[in-house]
Amino acid sequence: MEDDYELVMSPLCQSITDNGHTVRVEIYRGPDTDWTLEVVDASNTSTVWDDLFATDQAALDELLRIIREDGMESIVEPAGNAAQ
């Protein structure tokens, strides 16, 4: 049995900087799944959304909405803070 499970990476993957914070946006899916949204901050802390998205653009739009409404600080690990 082969374990060839290739992820499909979205061309919308990118780095976003806002308010002095930069995150790497990863949007990907399996061959037969919807899109996963993952954000990795400067501390290498990864946040993966529980919900999947029908399109890669919908995933990016959700992240941009959160940044616009709640600020980048709502998705990055505070510098020097341990997980609580």
DSSP file (Angstrom, degrees, kcal/mol; ACC not computed):
  #  RESIDUE AA STRUCTURE BP1 BP2  ACC     N-H-->O    O-->H-N    N-H-->O    O-->H-N    TCO  KAPPA ALPHA  PHI   PSI    X-CA   Y-CA   Z-CA
    1    1 A M              0   0    0      0, 0.0     2,-0.3     0, 0.0     0, 0.0   0.000 360.0 360.0 360.0 130.9    0.0    0.0    0.0
    2    2 A E        -     0   0    0      1,-0.1     0, 0.0     2,-0.1     0, 0.0  -0.653 360.0-152.3 -92.1 146.4    1.4    3.4   -1.0
    3    3 A D        +     0   0    0     -2,-0.3     2,-1.5     2,-0.0    -1,-0.1  -0.221  43.3 144.1-105.6  40.7    1.3    6.4    1.3
    4    4 A D        +     0   0    0      2,-0.0     2,-0.7     1,-0.0    -2,-0.1  -0.640  11.8 157.1 -85.4  88.9    1.3    8.9   -1.6
    5    5 A Y        -     0   0    0     -2,-1.5     2,-0.4    25,-0.0    -1,-0.0  -0.869  23.4-164.6-114.3  94.9   -1.0   11.6   -0.3
    6    6 A E        -     0   0    0     -2,-0.7     2,-0.3     1,-0.0    -2,-0.0  -0.665  10.5-139.2 -87.2 130.3    0.0   14.7   -2.2
    7    7 A L        -     0   0    0     -2,-0.4     2,-0.7    23,-0.1    23,-0.2  -0.650  10.7-137.3 -82.3 142.4   -1.2   18.1   -1.0
    8    8 A V  E     -A   29   0A   0     21,-3.4    21,-1.7    -2,-0.3     2,-0.4  -0.907  20.2-149.9 -98.8 116.6   -2.4   20.6   -3.5
    9    9 A M  E     -A   28   0A   0     -2,-0.7    19,-0.2    19,-0.2    17,-0.0  -0.717  12.8-125.4 -90.6 135.8   -0.9   24.0   -2.6
   10   10 A S    >   -     0   0    0     17,-2.9     3,-1.4    -2,-0.4    17,-0.2  -0.497   9.1-132.8 -75.6 145.0   -2.9   27.1   -3.6
   11   11 A P  T 3  S+     0   0    0      0, 0.0    -1,-0.1     0, 0.0    -2,-0.0   0.568 103.6  74.0 -70.5  -6.2   -1.3   29.8   -5.6
   12   12 A L  T 3   +     0   0    0     15,-0.1    13,-0.1     2,-0.1     2,-0.0   0.479  65.5 121.0 -85.5  -2.7   -2.7   32.2   -3.0
   13   13 A C    <   +     0   0    0     -3,-1.4     2,-0.3    14,-0.2    13,-0.2  -0.381  40.0 135.9 -58.9 138.1   -0.1   31.1   -0.4
   14   14 A Q  E     -B   25   0A   0     11,-1.3    11,-3.8    -2,-0.0     2,-0.4  -0.980  55.8 -93.8-169.8 170.2    1.8   34.2    0.6
   15   15 A S  E     -B   24   0A   0     -2,-0.3     2,-0.4     9,-0.3     9,-0.2  -0.857  35.1-163.8 -98.4 141.0    3.3   36.3    3.4
   16   16 A I  E     -B   23   0A   0      7,-2.6     7,-2.5    -2,-0.4     2,-0.5  -0.994   2.9-164.1-127.2 132.2    1.1   39.0    4.9
   17   17 A T  E     +B   22   0A   0     -2,-0.4     2,-0.3     5,-0.2     5,-0.2  -0.960  17.4 160.1-116.1 132.1    2.4   41.9    7.0
   18   18 A D  E >   -B   21   0A   0      3,-2.7     3,-2.0    -2,-0.5    -2,-0.0  -0.963  66.0  -6.8-151.0 132.6    0.1   44.0    9.1
   19   19 A N  T 3  S-     0   0    0     -2,-0.3     3,-0.1     1,-0.3    -1,-0.0   0.841 129.9 -50.9  53.7  39.1    0.8   46.3   12.1
   20   20 A G  T 3  S+     0   0    0      1,-0.2     2,-0.4    52,-0.0    -1,-0.3   0.479 116.8 108.6  81.6   2.4    4.4   45.1   12.4
   21   21 A H  E <   -B   18   0A   0     -3,-2.0    -3,-2.7    20,-0.0     2,-0.4  -0.924  49.2-162.3-113.9 137.1    3.6   41.4   12.3
   22   22 A T  E     -B   17   0A   0     -2,-0.4    20,-0.5    -5,-0.2     2,-0.3  -0.967   9.6-179.1-118.2 134.9    4.3   39.0    9.4
   23   23 A V  E     -B   16   0A   0     -7,-2.5    -7,-2.6    -2,-0.4     2,-0.6  -0.936  25.9-128.3-126.7 153.6    2.6   35.7    8.9
   24   24 A R  E     -BC  15  40A   0     16,-2.9    16,-2.4    -2,-0.3     2,-0.6  -0.906  23.0-149.0 -99.6 125.6    3.0   33.0    6.3
   25   25 A V  E     -BC  14  39A   0    -11,-3.8   -11,-1.3    -2,-0.6     2,-0.5  -0.860  13.8-173.1 -99.4 120.9   -0.4   32.0    4.8
   26   26 A E  E     + C   0  38A   0     12,-3.2    12,-2.7    -2,-0.6     2,-0.5  -0.969   4.5 179.8-114.9 124.6   -0.6   28.3    3.7
   27   27 A I  E     + C   0  37A   0     -2,-0.5   -17,-2.9   -17,-0.2     2,-0.3  -0.991  20.5 145.7-125.8 122.3   -3.7   27.2    1.9
   28   28 A Y  E     -AC   9  36A   0      8,-1.8     8,-3.7    -2,-0.5     2,-0.3  -0.950  24.4-165.7-152.0 165.6   -3.8   23.6    0.8
   29   29 A R  E     -A    8   0A   0    -21,-1.7   -21,-3.4    -2,-0.3     6,-0.1  -0.975  25.7-110.4-149.8 162.3   -6.0   20.6    0.2
   30   30 A G    >   -     0   0    0      4,-0.5     3,-1.2    -2,-0.3   -23,-0.1  -0.357  50.9 -90.0 -82.0 174.7   -5.9   16.9   -0.3
   31   31 A P  T 3  S+     0   0    0      0, 0.0    -1,-0.1     0, 0.0   -24,-0.1   0.816 125.4  23.4 -58.1 -31.2   -6.8   15.4   -3.7
   32   32 A D  T 3  S+     0   0    0      2,-0.1     2,-0.3     0, 0.0    -3,-0.0  -0.055 109.1  86.9-128.5  33.2  -10.5   15.0   -2.7
   33   33 A T  S <  S-     0   0    0     -3,-1.2     3,-0.1     1,-0.1     2,-0.1  -0.803  74.2-102.7-127.2 168.9  -11.0   17.5    0.1
   34   34 A D        -     0   0    0     -2,-0.3    -4,-0.5     1,-0.1     2,-0.2  -0.226  58.4 -70.8 -78.4-179.8  -11.9   21.2    0.6
   35   35 A W  B     -E   53   0B   0     18,-3.1    18,-2.5    -6,-0.1     2,-0.4  -0.525  39.3-149.4 -84.4 138.8   -9.2   23.8    1.4
   36   36 A T  E     -C   28   0A   0     -8,-3.7    -8,-1.8    -2,-0.2     2,-0.5  -0.854   7.7-147.5-102.9 139.7   -7.4   24.1    4.7
   37   37 A L  E     +C   27   0A   0     14,-0.4    12,-2.4    -2,-0.4     2,-0.4  -0.945  20.5 174.3-110.0 126.1   -6.2   27.5    6.0
   38   38 A E  E     -CD  26  48A   0    -12,-2.7   -12,-3.2    -2,-0.5     2,-0.4  -0.996  11.7-165.2-131.6 136.7   -3.0   27.5    8.1
   39   39 A V  E     -CD  25  47A   0      8,-2.6     8,-2.8    -2,-0.4     2,-0.5  -0.988   2.3-165.5-123.5 130.1   -1.2   30.6    9.4
   40   40 A V  E     -CD  24  46A   0    -16,-2.4   -16,-2.9    -2,-0.4     6,-0.2  -0.968  11.3-155.9-117.6 123.7    2.4   30.5   10.7
   41   41 A D    >   -     0   0    0      4,-2.2     3,-2.1    -2,-0.5   -18,-0.2  -0.257  37.8 -88.0 -92.4-177.9    3.7   33.4   12.7
   42   42 A A  T 3  S+     0   0    0    -20,-0.5   -19,-0.1     1,-0.3    -1,-0.1   0.725 127.3  57.9 -64.0 -22.9    7.2   34.6   13.3
   43   43 A S  T 3  S-     0   0    0      2,-0.1    -1,-0.3    34,-0.1     3,-0.1   0.350 119.1-112.4 -85.2   5.8    7.5   32.4   16.4
   44   44 A N    <   +     0   0    0     -3,-2.1     2,-0.5     1,-0.3    -2,-0.2   0.734  66.6 152.7  65.8  25.0    6.7   29.4   14.1
   45   45 A T        -     0   0    0     32,-0.1    -4,-2.2     2,-0.0     2,-0.4  -0.756  33.5-148.2 -85.7 127.7    3.4   29.0   15.8
   46   46 A S  E     -D   40   0A   0     -2,-0.5     2,-0.5    -6,-0.2    -6,-0.2  -0.826  13.1-168.7-102.9 132.5    0.9   27.4   13.5
   47   47 A T  E     -D   39   0A   0     -8,-2.8    -8,-2.6    -2,-0.4     2,-0.5  -0.986   7.2-171.3-118.6 122.2   -2.8   28.1   13.6
   48   48 A V  E     -D   38   0A   0     -2,-0.5   -10,-0.2   -10,-0.2     2,-0.1  -0.955  22.8-125.2-115.9 127.9   -5.0   25.7   11.5
   49   49 A W        -     0   0    0    -12,-2.4   -12,-0.2    -2,-0.5    -2,-0.0  -0.457   8.0-144.8 -69.3 139.8   -8.7   26.5   11.0
   50   50 A D  S    S+     0   0    0     -2,-0.1     2,-0.2   -14,-0.1    -1,-0.1   0.870  81.9  73.1 -70.7 -38.4  -11.0   23.6   12.0
   51   51 A D  S    S-     0   0    0      1,-0.0   -14,-0.4   -14,-0.0     2,-0.2  -0.517  77.4-138.7 -80.1 144.9  -13.4   24.5    9.2
   52   52 A L        -     0   0    0     -2,-0.2     2,-0.4   -16,-0.1   -16,-0.2  -0.628  14.7-132.4 -96.4 162.2  -12.6   23.7    5.6
   53   53 A F  B     -E   35   0B   0    -18,-2.5   -18,-3.1    -2,-0.2     6,-0.1  -0.920   9.0-136.9-120.9 141.4  -13.3   26.1    2.7
   54   54 A A  S    S+     0   0    0     -2,-0.4     2,-0.3   -20,-0.2    -1,-0.1   0.831  92.2  21.8 -65.0 -32.6  -14.9   25.3   -0.6
   55   55 A T  S  > S-     0   0    0    -20,-0.1     4,-1.4     1,-0.1     5,-0.1  -0.930  74.6-123.1-133.2 158.4  -12.3   27.5   -2.5
   56   56 A D  H  > S+     0   0    0     -2,-0.3     4,-2.2     1,-0.2     5,-0.2   0.858 114.6  56.5 -66.6 -34.0   -8.8   28.7   -1.8
   57   57 A Q  H  > S+     0   0    0      1,-0.2     4,-2.8     2,-0.2    -1,-0.2   0.880 103.2  54.1 -64.5 -37.6  -10.1   32.3   -2.3
   58   58 A A  H  > S+     0   0    0      2,-0.2     4,-1.9     1,-0.2    -1,-0.2   0.879 108.0  50.6 -63.4 -37.5  -12.7   31.7    0.4
   59   59 A A  H  X S+     0   0    0     -4,-1.4     4,-1.9     2,-0.2    -2,-0.2   0.939 112.9  44.7 -64.9 -47.7  -10.0   30.7    2.8
   60   60 A L  H  X S+     0   0    0     -4,-2.2     4,-2.7     1,-0.2     5,-0.2   0.907 110.9  54.5 -63.7 -41.6   -7.9   33.8    2.1
   61   61 A D  H  X S+     0   0    0     -4,-2.8     4,-2.2     1,-0.2    -1,-0.2   0.882 106.3  52.6 -59.5 -39.0  -11.0   36.0    2.3
   62   62 A E  H  X S+     0   0    0     -4,-1.9     4,-2.2     2,-0.2    -1,-0.2   0.923 110.4  47.1 -63.8 -44.5  -11.7   34.6    5.8
   63   63 A L  H  X S+     0   0    0     -4,-1.9     4,-2.5     1,-0.2    -2,-0.2   0.935 112.1  49.4 -62.7 -45.9   -8.2   35.4    7.0
   64   64 A L  H  X S+     0   0    0     -4,-2.7     4,-2.4     1,-0.2    -1,-0.2   0.861 109.5  52.9 -62.6 -35.4   -8.3   38.9    5.5
   65   65 A R  H  X S+     0   0    0     -4,-2.2     4,-2.8    -5,-0.2     5,-0.3   0.922 109.6  48.4 -63.9 -44.5  -11.7   39.5    7.2
   66   66 A I  H  X>S+     0   0    0     -4,-2.2     4,-3.2     2,-0.2     5,-0.8   0.921 112.6  47.8 -62.9 -44.4  -10.2   38.5   10.6
   67   67 A I  H  X5S+     0   0    0     -4,-2.5     4,-1.2     3,-0.2    -1,-0.2   0.921 114.7  46.7 -61.9 -43.5   -7.2   40.7   10.1
   68   68 A R  H  <5S+     0   0    0     -4,-2.4    -2,-0.2    -5,-0.2    -1,-0.2   0.910 123.4  32.4 -64.6 -43.9   -9.5   43.6    9.1
   69   69 A E  H  <5S+     0   0    0     -4,-2.8    -2,-0.2    -5,-0.2    -3,-0.2   0.863 136.1  19.4 -85.0 -37.8  -12.0   43.2   11.9
   70   70 A D  H  <5S-     0   0    0     -4,-3.2    -3,-0.2    -5,-0.3     4,-0.2   0.554 103.8-118.0-113.4 -12.3   -9.8   41.9   14.8
   71   71 A G    ><< -     0   0    0     -4,-1.2     3,-1.5    -5,-0.8     4,-0.2   0.107  31.5 -81.5  87.4 154.5   -6.3   42.9   13.8
   72   72 A M  G >> S+     0   0    0      1,-0.3     3,-2.2    -5,-0.2     4,-0.7   0.804 122.1  72.3 -60.7 -30.2   -3.2   40.7   13.1
   73   73 A E  G 34 S+     0   0    0      1,-0.3     3,-0.4     2,-0.2    -1,-0.3   0.755  84.9  67.6 -59.2 -23.7   -2.6   40.4   16.9
   74   74 A S  G <4 S+     0   0    0     -3,-1.5    -1,-0.3     1,-0.2    -2,-0.2   0.645 109.4  34.4 -73.0 -12.5   -5.7   38.1   17.1
   75   75 A I  T <4 S+     0   0    0     -3,-2.2     2,-0.3    -4,-0.2    -1,-0.2   0.415 102.9  81.6-122.8   1.6   -3.8   35.4   15.2
   76   76 A V  S  < S-     0   0    0     -4,-0.7   -30,-0.1    -3,-0.4   -53,-0.0  -0.826  80.9-110.5-110.4 151.3   -0.2   35.7   16.2
   77   77 A E        -     0   0    0     -2,-0.3   -34,-0.1   -32,-0.1   -35,-0.1  -0.615  41.9-111.5 -72.9 125.4    1.5   34.4   19.3
   78   78 A P    >   -     0   0    0      0, 0.0     3,-1.9     0, 0.0    -1,-0.1  -0.366  40.4-100.2 -59.3 136.1    2.5   37.3   21.6
   79   79 A A  T 3  S+     0   0    0      1,-0.3     3,-0.1    -2,-0.0    -3,-0.0  -0.337 103.9   7.4 -60.6 130.8    6.3   37.7   21.7
   80   80 A G  T 3  S+     0   0    0      1,-0.2     2,-0.4    -3,-0.1    -1,-0.3   0.450  99.6 123.3  79.9  -0.1    7.8   36.2   24.8
   81   81 A N    <   -     0   0    0     -3,-1.9    -1,-0.2    -4,-0.0     2,-0.2  -0.807  53.4-141.1 -98.9 134.2    4.5   34.6   26.0
   82   82 A A        -     0   0    0     -2,-0.4     2,-0.0     1,-0.1    -3,-0.0  -0.528  40.8 -83.6 -82.2 157.1    4.3   30.8   26.6
   83   83 A A              0   0    0     -2,-0.2    -1,-0.1     1,-0.1    -6,-0.0  -0.374 360.0 360.0 -60.2 137.8    1.1   29.0   25.6
   84   84 A Q              0   0    0     -3,-0.1    -1,-0.1    -2,-0.0    -2,-0.0   0.409 360.0 360.0-106.7 360.0   -1.5   29.4   28.3
